Amino acid sequence: MAKVQIVITNILWKSEFFFPVAMWFCSRIFIWTAMLLIAPHLPSPTDNMPRWGWELFDGWDSVHYRAIATRGYEFVDDGKQHNIAFFPLFPLIIWFLLRLGLPFEMAGILVNNLAFLGAIYCLYFWVKEHYGIRVAQWVTAVMSWCPMSMFTSVIYTEGLYLFLSTAALRAFDQQQYGWTTLWGAMATATRPTGIALIPAFAIAARKERRPPIAYIAGLATAMGLLAFSLYCALRFHDPLAFIAAQRGWRPSLGFDWQGWLNMLMQIAVGKKNWQYGSIQDPWHPLLFSIIIGSISFLWCFRKHLVFVKVAYSLYALVLCFLVLANQQWINNLLNALMVLGGGYVLWHLRTQLTPVTVVYGFCGIGLLLASGGTISLSRLAYGIVPLTIAIGMLLSRYPRQGYLILGLFVTLLAKIAVGFAQEQWVG
């Protein structure tokens, strides 16, 4: 009987339909448990009263989506924050569900989570077509348990954009240009990073010597962006109002070298030490050096079983450091790892990925680096699906280290979920 159960479990685990939904469901339960059951009982660095229920999922950017869905857009070109900076498709879908009688919180959570499930399935089958089931499972696990996947469970656009952009990329790879246009146009109406799809399709089409219809489909994905621009022109007499409104979050465009320098130095030596230009807190650089040394040791001796006890001891040390680290340091670390680390892995595997995957990945990173700030970089980079594909492919080659990294992902995911529930800035 036990053998039969093991066989059934293995069959289900390898099932093309069971594995993606299992990853989606387990990650949802984990995030919601951290937010609803754990966060209210932990001390909060903020002075706000503990929240409970639907309102836990409604915070930070969700306020803007609520305003758009219930009252519409507003904009004045004064350099302050205005909700026209948020693209329209997500709040438009919520608006439709509100007309059907659903409360805002339920509508937003439903759209984001179901869209994320669609993204996982689309990604799983796309990767499986090119690289096999093993890589597909690793990529799906990375997408589901990445710390920034917390934003696919609350009232944000991450789930919807991941679904639309992944569907557009897969359709282009399969030379389904009608679907490429549809999904791509909806993606450019969902997030600013959707703009990166337009040059990515054109460059990939040229590299693969695609027919003219491929170029037309790539350009047609701009219809979502153009429709939003037309709305801005008619409503606010400024077709680029959504760009002007970005100044409320990012005062200037271009590479923010000062912001990057501050972020990297705060990661390495600590905010207080960098701010005062001297060692005010000796523990931070010391512990950071130990962490870097531990990770380097684990990687260099990854093939030697004799170091198993030492490896797990160092892993436990890294885990404890991440648990005790403050949220701002975690945010900076994830910003750097997602953009720089993800970009390096993508470059390392560039010859093994499809051209549109590689090109869109680097176009997306370039757009983030030129955005004029370092705010929310980790969350925005998570929305660039080629980075997830590259990381998942790399971990599939080193499964032992991959499981350890997934363990770190889960730890950070719990920390970010608790932080969001406690109204901390987590990205």
N, C-alpha and C positions, 0 to 999 in steps of 0.2 A: 504493500500500500504506500509506503514511504517513497519507494522508487517511482511509482506512478505519479505521485504528487510532484516529485522533483522534475520528471519528464514534462508534466503539464506546465509547471512553472517556467521551465526553459523555453517551451514552445511559445507561451504567452509573452515572455520577455523578449523573444526575438520576433514577435509578431509586428508586422508593419503598422498595424493600427493600435496595438496595445501600448507599445513603448512610448510613443510621443504623448499620448494622453496621460500615461502614468507619470511622466516627467512633469507635465503641466499640472496635474492634479496634486501631486505631492509637494511641488513648490508652492502652490496656492495655499495648501493647508499649513505648510511651514511658516509662510509669511504672515498669514492671518493669525496663527497661534501666537507668534511673536508680538504682533500688534495688539491683539485683543486680550490675551491672557497674561502675557509676561510684562509688557511695557507699563501697564497701569500700576504694577506692584514694585517697580524699580524706581529709585530716586532719580528725579529729573533735574538737569542743570537749568532749566527754565522755571519761571515762577508761575506758569500757567497751571490751572487745575487739570487733573487727569481727565481725558476725554474717553467716551465709550460709544460703541455702536457705529453707525454709518459715518458719523462725523470724523472718525479716525482716518478715513480714506479721503477726506476733503481738506486739503491744505496746500499752502504755497500757490503753485500755478493753477490749482483747481479753482481758486477764487476767480481767476480771470475767465476760465471756461464757463463757470456758472453765470457770470455777468453777461458774457456773449450770448449764451443760450437763452437767457431770460430777458435781457434788456437790449441786446444788440451791441454793435461796436461803437467805440468813442475814440476820438483822436484830436489832439491839438499839437501843432508842431512847436513844442516848447522845451524839448529835451527831457521831459519827464516820462515816467512809465505809463503807457496806454495800451489797452488790450488789442488794438489793431495789429500789434506785433505777433499775435497768435493766429495761426492759419485757420481757415474756416471749417474744414470737413468734419473734424471731431465734434466741435460744438454744434454743428448743423445736424449731425446724427442724434446727438443728445436732445436738441430742440424737437426733433421729430418724435422721439420717445416720450418727451414731456407732453406732447399733444395727445399721446395715447394713454396718459394718466400715470406714468411712472414718475416717482420722485427723482430729483436730480442725482442724488447720490447713487441710487440703484441703477439709473440709466448709465451714468459714467462708468461705474464698476463693471457693469454688464458688457458694455461696448469694448472696454480695454481688455478685459480678461478673455472674452470670446475671440476677439481679434488676435490676441496673443496665441491662443490655441490654434487658430488658422495659420499663424506665422510658423509655429513649430511644425505642423504637418507639412506645410509647403517647403520649409527648409529641409526637413527630414527626407522627403522624396526627391528633392532637387539634388542634395548631396549624395544620396544613395545611387542615383542614376549615373553619377560620375566617378564616385570613389568607393562604393560598396557600403554594406550595412554597418560595418564596424565603425567607420569614420562618421557615418550618419548618426549613430547613437552617441558618439562622443560630442559631436557638434550640437546635437539636441540637448545633451546634458549641460554643456557649457552655457547655452542660451538660457536654459531653465534656471540654473543655479548661480549664474553670474550675479555678484552683489547688486548690480544695477537693475536686475530683473524685478526688484521690488517695485519699480515704477510701472511695471506692466500689471500690477494688481490694484493700483489706486487710480484716481481720476486724472490720468495723464495720457498723452498721445503715444507713448512708447509702443504699446501692443498694436495699435492700428497702423502706425507707420512701419513697423517691422513686417507686418503682414503684407501691406501694399507694395513696399519696396522689394521684398523677397519675391513676391508673385511677379512683379515686373521683370526682375532680373532672370528668374527662371523662364518666363515666357520668351524673353529675348534669346536666351541660350537655346531654347527649343524652336526658335524661328517662328514663333506665334506672334506676329507683329500687331494683330488686332488687340490681343490681350495685353501686349506690351504697352500699347497706347492707353488702354483703359486703366490698367493698374498704375502705370507711371503718372498719368494725369491726376489720378486720385492721390498719389503719393506727394506730388508737388503742391497739392492743395491741403496737405496735412502738416508738413514740417518744412522749415527753410532748407534743411539738408537734402530735401528732395530735389533741389536745384542741381545737385551733383549728378543726378541720373542723366541729365540732358547731355553734357559733354561726354559722360562715360559711354553712353550708347553710340555716340558718333565716333569716338576714338576706337571702340571695340569693333564697330562695323567696318571701319577702314582697315584695322589690323587683320581682320578675318576675311577681308574682301567680300563683304556681304553685298547683296543687290541694293538698288536705290530705295526699295521699300523699307529697308532697315534704317536708313538715315531719316526717312520720313516719319517712321514710328518713333524714333528717338526724339526728333524735334517736336512731334505731336504731344509728347509727355508734358511739354510746357503749357498745355491748355489749362491745367489746373491753376498754375501760377498766373497765367494771363487773365483768367476769369477773375481771380482775386484782385489783380491789378486794375481791371476794368471796374470792379465794384468800388475800389478805393477812389478811382477817378470820378465816378458818378456821385459817390457819397461825400467825399472829403476834398474833391477837386485836386487830388494828388495821387497819381497812379503808383507812386512809390512810398505811400504813407506807411506801409508795413516795414519798410527799411528805415525810414526816418524814426519810427517809434522804437527801433532797436537801441537808439542812443540812451534810452532810459536804463538799459542794462549794460550796454557796451558803448561808451562815449565816442569811440573812434574805431574805424575799420583798420585792418592791417595786423601784422604780427605784433603781439603785445610782449616784446622781449623782456620788459621790466617785470610784468606780471609773471612770466615764466621763470625768470631768475628768482623772484621772491618765493614762488611756490616750491621750486627745487631746493633752494637753500633752507626753507622751513622744514622740508622733509628730512634733509641731511643733518642739520645742526639744531633745529628747533626754532620756533617763532621768537622766543625771548632772546636767545643768543644772537640770532640774525638781526633782530630789531635794535639791540644795544651795541652790536659790533664787538662783543666780548663774551666770554663764557660765564653766563649767569646761571645756567642749568647744565652741569657737567653730565648728568645722567642721560640726557637725550642723545648726544653724539656717541656716547659710549654704548648705549643699548642699540643704537642704529648700526654702529660698526659691528657689533656682535651678530645682529640679524643678517647683515650683508655677508659676513664671514660664514655664518651657518648655512645660508642658502647656497653660497659658492661651494662649500664643502659637500653639501648634499648632491649638488649637480656633478661635481668632479668625480665623486666616488659612487655614482648612482648604480654602477654595475657590480659593485663588490658587496656580496651578502654578509661578509664578515663585519661590516660596519652597521648592521641593522639596528642594534641597540643604540649606538651613537646617533644614527640618523633619526630615529624616533625621538630621542631626547632633544635634539636640536629642533625637530619639528614642533615638539611640545613647547619649546621656548618661543619660537616664532608665533605660535598660536596664542600663548599667554600675552605676548607683547601686543598683538592685534586686539585682543579683548580689552586690555587696559588702556590702549591708546585713545586720545581724545578724538572727537568726531571731526574737527577741522583737519587734523593730521591725516586721518583716514581719507577725507575728501581729497586732499592734495595728492596723496599717494595714488588713489584710484584715477585721478585726472592724468597723472604722469604715466601710469602703467597702461591705461586704456589707449591713450594716444601714441605715446612713444613705444611702449612694449608691443601693443597691437600692430603698430606700423612696421616694427622690425620683423615680427613674425610673418606678416603679410609679404614683406619684401623677401624674406628667407624662402618662402614657399611660392614665390611668384610664378615659377616655371611649371608648377604642378596644378595651379588653379586655372579656371577658364579666364579668357581675356577680360570679359566684362566684369567678372568678380574682382580681379586685380585693379582694373582701371577705376571702377566705382569706389573701391576702397581708398585708393590714393586721392581721388577727386574729393571724397568726403573728408578725409583728413586735411587736405589742403584748404577746404572751405572752413573747417574748424580753426585751423591755425591763422587764417586771415580774418577771423570774425572780430578781432579786436579785444579779446578778453580771455580769461581762464575760468569763468563761471560755468558750472555744469558740464565741463568738457567730458567727464567720464560718462555721464548719462547720454550726451549727444553722440559720443563715440560708440556706445553700446547699440545705438540705433543704426550704425553702419554695419550691416550684417556680414560683409566679407571678413571683418576682424574676428567675429565669432567663428566663422568657418575655418580661418587660418589657425586660430588657437585650438579649436577642437581637433583639427587634423594633426597638429603637433603633439597634443596629448595622447592621441590614439597610438602614436609610435612609442610612447613611454608610459604604458598604463599604470605602472607602480607610482611614478611621480605624478601622473595624472590624477589618481585617486587622492593623493595628498593635497594637490592643488584644489581639487573639488572640495575637500574638507575645509581649506582656507576660505574658499568661496562661500560655503555655507555659514561659516563663522561671521564673515563680514556681512553677508546677507541678513543674518539675524540682528547684527548691530545696527545696520542701516534701517531695518524695519522698525526696531524699537525707537531709534532716533526720530524717524518720521512721525511715529505715533505720539512722541513727546514734543512735537513741534520744533525739533531741531532742524537746522539746514543740513541736508544730507546729499545735496546735488540737485 
